[in-house]
Amino acid sequence: MSHRKDPSCLRNEGRGLARSVAVDSHTLTADEPQPVGADTGPTPAGLVLAALGACTSMAVRAFTDRHGRPLEQVDVTVRFDAR
């Protein structure tokens, strides 16, 4: 059984808001757009939305594969409205 490590903040990228985040063997950068941040990576909210979209499309693909249904492509659009 493999043990997956939880994502962890590795380091502060200087004095700004940018953060390097390790997820398994991958490193991602999260930041905020200028003038709040340096825009060196997607915002944390953008990363959450990307994860939700990826999870959704992977679930659809797994379902269709499991049931032998043809599927050429899955397109997912996710939005956040902070009203």
N, C-alpha and C positions, 0 to 999 in steps of 0.2 A: 504494500500500500504506500503510495507516495503522499508526502505531507507538503501541502502548498503553503507558502509563506503569505501572510497578509501584506497588502501594500503598505509601504512605510515611506515617510518623508526622509529622503537621504540627506539633503542639504539645502540651505538657503543660497540662492544664486545672487550673491551680493546683498546690497541693502534694500533691494526692491521686493516685490511680492512673489517673484518666480520661485518655483519649487521643482526639484527633481524627484520623481516618485518611481520607486522600483516596484514592478509587478512581475513576479517570477524572474525570468532572465531578461526582462525588458525594462528600459528606462524611458519615462515620459516626462515632459516638462509641462507644468501648468503655470499660467500667468494671467494677468489682466491686460486689457488693451490700454494704450496710452490715453490720457496722461496718468492714469492710476498706476499702471504697470509698464513693462517694457514690450509687451506683446510678443514674447519669445515662445509662446505656446498657446494652446486653447485654454479657455477659462475652465475652472473646475465644473461649472454648470455645463459647459460644452462637452467636457469629458463624460459627465453623467448621461447627457442626452445621446452621445455616441455609443456608450455602453448599452443603453436601453434599446437603441436601434439595432445594434449588432446582435444583442440577445434575441430580439424579436425575429429578425431575419434568420438567425440560426435555428430557432425553434420551428419556424415554418418549414425550412429546408429539412430538418430532421423528421418532422411529421410526414412530409410528402415522401421522403425516401423510405421511411418505415412502412408506409402504406402503398408503396409502389406507384405513386402518382407522378406523372411528368411535371416538371417545373423547370423552366429555362432560367428564370431570374426572379429575385425578390428585391423590390425597392421599398425602402422604409423612410419616411420623413417624420422627424420628431421636432417639436417646437415647445418652447416655454414662454408663456405670456405672464409677465410679472405685474399684472394690474393691481 
